[in-house]
Amino acid sequence: MSETNTTRLPRHVAIIMDGNGRWAKAHKLAVAQGHRQGTEALRAIIRESSDIGIEALTIYAFSTENWRRSRAEVSALMSLLLEYFTSEIDELDEKNVCIRILGDKDGLPAPQRDALIAAETRTARNTGLKLNIAINYGGRAEIVRAARMLAQKAVSGEITPEDIDENAFAAALYTHDLPDVDLLIRTSGEMRLSNFLLYQCAYAEMEFPTVLWPDFSLADYHAALEAFAARDRRFGGRKQ
């Protein structure tokens, strides 16, 4: 694996972990095995992000639309989620990782909800990598939630409509104290956001490697980071 330009690392990396099902099909395995193999790839990326100094890593684990999948696949995903937090929380805490859940935790089964809340509580004071896990999450739902919160504050007299600007809106999002996404990675070659961090990705650089998520290696990750480092980011301005 080549050395990455650590002077131009993104502060916030977001990953859509796509391709678990196709990986399983290609290997003549059940979809659940693809998700399990994808968890192995995730472990390596989290460790590497922590070790090289990424400030925030947000992963898309389960969307609001994923409930439409088969009962067997949803059940497998929920079981794997619980297993992951049970087996990984000690190491994540020891590495000073701060875990935050983005999405509607109340809509999850009780065992998963309780495990997520326990992980957030246990790591809340950690000062290392901010690991944000989007579960039962939808970007449009997050925006509507923020608008509703601001509307309620306006109705109660806490704020006026004139107080609502970009900063106020961003403060009502799940990611209120995080930098915007600098680099979005979606594996498997698909090129869409799929309702993920729609507001936060306004000026994100994007990489769409064709490798399926279970095969996404540290070399692939560093290639995406190197591509980001080579980008000329102008945020709507013009290079002088």
C-alpha positions in Angstrom: 0.0 0.0 0.0 1.4 3.4 -1.0 1.8 6.2 1.4 -1.1 8.7 1.4 -0.5 12.5 1.3 -1.5 13.2 4.9 -1.2 16.9 4.4 -4.3 16.9 2.3 -6.5 14.4 4.0 -10.2 15.0 3.9 -11.6 16.0 7.3 -14.8 14.0 6.7 -15.1 10.9 4.6 -18.5 9.3 3.9 -18.9 5.8 2.5 -21.8 4.1 0.8 -20.9 0.4 1.2 -22.4 -1.0 -1.9 -22.1 -4.4 -3.5 -22.5 -6.9 -0.7 -25.4 -8.7 -2.4 -23.6 -8.9 -5.8 -20.5 -10.1 -4.1 -22.5 -12.9 -2.4 -24.2 -13.8 -5.7 -20.8 -14.0 -7.5 -19.5 -16.3 -4.8 -22.7 -18.4 -4.8 -23.4 -17.5 -1.2 -26.4 -16.2 0.7 -26.8 -12.4 0.8 -26.2 -12.5 4.5 -22.7 -13.8 3.9 -22.0 -10.8 1.6 -23.0 -8.5 4.4 -20.8 -10.4 6.9 -17.9 -10.2 4.5 -18.6 -6.5 4.1 -18.3 -6.1 7.9 -14.7 -7.3 7.6 -13.9 -4.6 5.1 -15.5 -2.0 7.4 -13.3 -3.0 10.3 -10.2 -2.4 8.3 -11.4 1.0 7.0 -12.4 2.2 10.5 -9.0 1.2 12.0 -7.1 2.9 9.1 -9.2 6.0 9.3 -8.4 6.3 13.0 -4.7 5.5 12.5 -4.1 8.1 9.8 -6.0 10.9 11.4 -9.3 11.2 9.6 -11.5 13.5 11.7 -14.9 12.0 10.8 -16.0 8.8 9.0 -19.7 8.4 8.2 -20.9 5.0 6.9 -24.3 4.2 5.4 -25.3 1.0 7.2 -29.1 0.8 6.7 -31.4 3.3 5.0 -35.1 4.0 5.6 -35.7 2.3 2.2 -33.9 -0.9 3.2 -36.9 -2.0 5.2 -38.4 -2.9 1.8 -35.9 -5.8 1.4 -36.9 -9.4 2.2 -37.6 -10.2 5.8 -34.7 -12.7 5.8 -32.2 -10.0 4.6 -33.4 -7.4 7.1 -33.3 -9.9 9.9 -29.7 -10.9 8.9 -28.7 -7.2 8.8 -30.2 -6.5 12.2 -28.5 -9.6 13.7 -25.1 -8.6 12.2 -25.5 -5.0 13.5 -26.0 -6.3 17.0 -23.1 -8.7 16.7 -20.8 -6.0 15.4 -21.4 -3.6 18.3 -21.1 -6.5 20.8 -17.8 -7.6 19.4 -16.2 -4.3 18.4 -17.2 -1.8 21.1 -14.2 -2.6 23.4 -11.6 -2.0 20.6 -13.4 1.1 19.3 -13.5 2.6 22.8 -9.8 1.7 23.4 -8.9 3.5 20.2 -10.7 6.6 21.4 -13.4 6.4 18.7 -16.5 8.5 19.3 -19.6 6.7 18.0 -22.7 8.6 16.8 -25.9 7.1 15.2 -27.5 9.1 12.5 -31.1 8.3 11.9 -34.3 7.2 13.7 -33.1 4.9 16.5 -36.7 4.6 17.8 -37.7 2.8 14.7 -35.2 0.0 15.3 -35.9 -3.3 17.2 -35.2 -2.9 20.9 -32.0 -5.0 21.2 -30.4 -3.0 18.3 -31.6 0.3 19.6 -30.3 -0.4 23.1 -26.9 -1.5 21.8 -26.6 1.6 19.7 -27.5 3.9 22.6 -25.1 2.1 24.9 -22.3 2.5 22.3 -23.0 6.2 21.9 -23.1 6.7 25.7 -19.9 4.7 26.3 -17.8 6.6 23.7 -19.4 10.1 24.0 -16.3 11.7 25.6 -13.8 10.1 23.3 -11.8 12.6 21.3 -10.5 10.5 18.4 -12.2 9.5 15.1 -15.8 10.5 15.0 -17.5 7.4 13.6 -21.0 8.1 12.4 -23.2 5.2 11.5 -26.3 6.0 9.5 -29.0 3.5 10.5 -32.6 3.8 9.6 -31.5 7.0 7.9 -32.7 9.0 5.0 -31.3 12.3 3.8 -34.7 13.8 2.9 -36.1 12.7 6.3 -33.2 14.4 8.0 -33.9 17.6 6.2 -37.6 17.5 7.0 -36.7 16.7 10.6 -34.5 19.8 10.8 -37.1 22.0 9.1 -39.7 20.8 11.6 -37.4 21.5 14.6 -36.8 25.1 13.4 -40.5 25.6 12.7 -41.3 24.5 16.2 -38.8 26.9 17.6 -40.3 29.8 15.5 -43.8 29.0 16.7 -42.7 28.9 20.3 -40.9 32.3 19.9 -37.4 30.9 20.5 -36.3 32.2 17.1 -37.8 34.3 14.3 -38.0 33.2 10.6 -35.2 35.7 9.9 -32.9 33.8 12.3 -33.0 30.7 10.0 -29.9 30.7 7.8 -27.5 28.0 6.7 -25.8 27.9 10.0 -29.1 27.5 11.9 -30.3 24.8 9.5 -27.0 22.9 9.7 -27.2 23.1 13.5 -30.5 21.2 13.4 -29.0 18.2 11.5 -27.7 15.0 13.0 -24.2 16.2 11.9 -24.6 19.5 13.6 -21.0 19.6 15.0 -19.2 17.9 12.2 -17.5 19.4 9.1 -19.4 18.9 5.8 -18.4 15.8 3.8 -15.1 16.3 1.9 -15.0 13.0 0.2 -17.8 10.6 -0.7 -16.9 7.0 -1.7 -19.5 4.7 -3.2 -18.2 1.2 -4.1 -19.5 -1.2 -6.8 -19.5 1.5 -9.6 -22.9 2.9 -8.9 -23.0 6.7 -9.3 -25.8 8.1 -7.1 -26.2 9.4 -3.6 -29.2 7.2 -2.7 -30.7 9.7 -0.2 -27.4 9.9 1.8 -26.2 13.1 3.5 -27.9 15.2 0.8 -27.2 18.6 2.6 -23.8 17.7 3.8 -22.5 16.6 0.4 -23.1 19.9 -1.3 -19.4 20.3 -2.2 -18.1 16.8 -1.6 -15.6 15.3 -3.9 -16.8 11.9 -5.1 -15.1 8.6 -6.0 -16.9 5.6 -7.5 -14.6 2.7 -7.5 -16.0 -0.4 -9.3 -14.8 -2.8 -6.6 -17.6 -4.4 -4.6 -17.6 -3.4 -0.9 -16.5 -6.8 0.6 -13.4 -6.6 -1.7 -12.7 -2.9 -0.9 -9.1 -2.9 0.4 -6.9 -0.4 2.2 -5.1 0.1 -1.1 -8.4 1.0 -2.7 -9.1 3.4 0.2 -5.7 5.1 -0.1 -6.3 5.4 -3.9 -9.5 7.3 -3.2 -7.7 9.5 -0.6 -4.9 10.2 -3.1 -7.4 11.2 -5.7 -9.0 13.6 -3.3 -5.6 15.1 -2.5 -5.1 15.8 -6.2 -8.4 17.7 -6.6 -8.6 21.4 -7.0 -11.5 22.4 -4.7 -12.9 25.9 -5.4 -16.4 25.7 -3.7 -18.1 27.6 -6.5 -15.3 30.1 -6.9 -12.9 30.5 -9.8 -9.2 29.8 -9.7 -7.2 33.0 -10.0 
